[in-house]
Amino acid sequence: KDPEIMETKHYASLFENIDEDGRGGIDLAEFTGALKALGKFKNDFFTQVIFERADVNNDGEIDFDEFVMLMKYSKEVESERAAILKGLAENRDEASNLGRISAACRKHNIRMKDVFETSESPIAIASAEKALSIAEPGSAARCT
């Protein structure tokens, strides 16, 4: 079986489940509800930012094509985030860790703090907090 066809079918099924009213688009309330049900992105502001970036045509809904792009992008970001967190847990070289984190943040235009928002690894969290204190005093600055 073609993995790309299987992936598209999976995305179609997810899209239909999230599109509660069946209108062919996911609005912000449906999107937020789906993420909260999954235990992702407890921060409503962050959820709204993701929604706005995914809604490429700015019609207030994420259509199927936008949803597929979002899912593929999310998969890429999650893969990078997992690699960063694994590196933090395994690598004690703080300068190297900080460089990897900073590069990923610049690539995706996100704050370092957001990379770790859903991390459950105590080692990664401790390393991240130390890196953040150096790179982002107050953890409010954006990566530059």
Phi and psi in degrees as a GROMACS rama.xvg file:
@    title "Ramachandran Plot"
@    xaxis  label "Phi"
@    yaxis  label "Psi"
@TYPE xy
-71.7195  119.368  ASP-2
-60.5594  -34.2865  PRO-3
-67.7214  -39.0293  GLU-4
-66.5276  -42.1656  ILE-5
-62.3189  -41.6055  MET-6
-63.8342  -43.6155  GLU-7
-63.0444  -40.8004  THR-8
-63.7177  -40.2066  LYS-9
-62.123  -45.1856  HIS-10
-63.3564  -37.894  TYR-11
-63.2557  -42.1527  ALA-12
-64.0822  -45.2501  SER-13
-60.3131  -45.0711  LEU-14
-58.9538  -46.2132  PHE-15
-62.5423  -38.2589  GLU-16
-67.8212  -37.1868  ASN-17
-77.1937  -35.7702  ILE-18
-76.3964  77.3528  ASP-19
-60.5035  -35.6645  GLU-20
-87.1334  -5.35434  ASP-21
69.7781  21.2823  GLY-22
-85.4622  -3.45442  ARG-23
91.3454  13.1267  GLY-24
-151.226  150.043  GLY-25
-103.172  118.154  ILE-26
-87.3589  175.745  ASP-27
-61.1022  -39.8948  LEU-28
-63.8722  -43.0064  ALA-29
-65.6022  -41.9807  GLU-30
-63.0061  -48.1246  PHE-31
-62.0293  -43.4889  THR-32
-60.9533  -41.3632  GLY-33
-65.3126  -44.0326  ALA-34
-66.4882  -39.8557  LEU-35
-66.4391  -37.6404  LYS-36
-62.8829  -31.3166  ALA-37
-85.0942  -6.48797  LEU-38
76.7635  21.2301  GLY-39
-102.45  149.662  LYS-40
46.9907  74.0457  PHE-41
-68.7576  -15.2936  LYS-42
-86.2992  113.539  ASN-43
-62.9383  -34.0819  ASP-44
-62.5796  -46.4883  PHE-45
-62.0835  -40.6306  PHE-46
-61.7248  -42.7054  THR-47
-65.0793  -39.3709  GLN-48
-62.064  -44.8773  VAL-49
-60.7651  -45.476  ILE-50
-58.1805  -47.4396  PHE-51
-63.7929  -36.9169  GLU-52
-69.4282  -34.3498  ARG-53
-74.3641  -30.9586  ALA-54
-79.7353  73.6625  ASP-55
-58.5986  -39.8973  VAL-56
-88.4321  3.84502  ASN-57
54.866  39.99  ASN-58
-97.9797  5.36451  ASP-59
86.6518  4.82424  GLY-60
-141.48  154.446  GLU-61
-99.1866  112.95  ILE-62
-82.1087  177.578  ASP-63
-61.106  -44.2351  PHE-64
-62.2979  -41.0392  ASP-65
-64.6947  -37.8727  GLU-66
-63.5721  -43.3778  PHE-67
-62.4054  -43.9414  VAL-68
-61.1449  -41.9263  MET-69
-63.0185  -43.6127  LEU-70
-64.3193  -42.3183  MET-71
-66.6514  -41.1822  LYS-72
-64.742  -43.6148  TYR-73
-59.9961  -39.749  SER-74
-62.3764  -42.8322  LYS-75
-64.6294  -46.8966  GLU-76
-63.7989  -42.8797  VAL-77
-64.0565  -37.4913  GLU-78
-63.2332  -43.6168  SER-79
-65.9138  -42.091  GLU-80
-62.2033  -43.1845  ARG-81
-62.5321  -40.3694  ALA-82
-65.214  -39.3912  ALA-83
-65.0573  -47.5961  ILE-84
-63.9673  -38.1611  LEU-85
-64.0304  -42.081  LYS-86
-62.9495  -38.355  GLY-87
-63.9081  -39.6784  LEU-88
-71.5753  -31.4866  ALA-89
-98.2602  -26.0256  GLU-90
-112.18  119.941  ASN-91
-87.4858  -1.52855  ARG-92
-77.3011  95.7462  ASP-93
-62.3581  -35.8915  GLU-94
-63.8535  -42.6091  ALA-95
-64.1841  -45.3844  SER-96
-59.8567  -46.6215  ASN-97
-61.0151  -40.1122  LEU-98
-63.5874  -42.8692  GLY-99
-65.5384  -43.1549  ARG-100
-65.2074  -46.5761  ILE-101
-60.6991  -41.98  SER-102
-63.382  -41.9901  ALA-103
-65.1174  -40.1562  ALA-104
-62.2166  -45.6402  CYS-105
-62.3911  -41.9871  ARG-106
-60.1052  -40.372  LYS-107
-105.117  4.07703  HIS-108
52.5181  53.3879  ASN-109
-127.801  162.955  ILE-110
-79.4253  148.357  ARG-111
-57.1711  -40.8624  MET-112
-55.1719  -37.0099  LYS-113
-68.2119  -24.8404  ASP-114
-61.2974  -32.9585  VAL-115
-102.673  2.73328  PHE-116
-54.4943  -37.295  GLU-117
-108.216  10.7772  THR-118
-68.0118  141.195  SER-119
-113.613  -1.03016  GLU-120
-82.8469  116.299  SER-121
-59.6543  -36.125  PRO-122
-66.4822  -45.9226  ILE-123
-63.5475  -40.8033  ALA-124
-64.0549  -45.6012  ILE-125
-62.371  -44.0128  ALA-126
-64.3857  -40.8803  SER-127
-63.88  -43.4387  ALA-128
-61.3949  -39.6917  GLU-129
-66.7886  -45.3181  LYS-130
-62.3668  -41.4301  ALA-131
-64.4508  -39.3052  LEU-132
-63.5407  -28.985  SER-133
-82.5273  -47.4485  ILE-134
-84.6535  -33.8214  ALA-135
-131.972  77.1242  GLU-136
-51.9269  127.427  PRO-137
79.5423  -2.45556  GLY-138
52.6458  31.0124  SER-139
-113.971  -19.3411  ALA-140
-74.1745  149.618  ALA-141
-87.6629  154.35  ARG-142
-64.3735  138.489  CYS-143
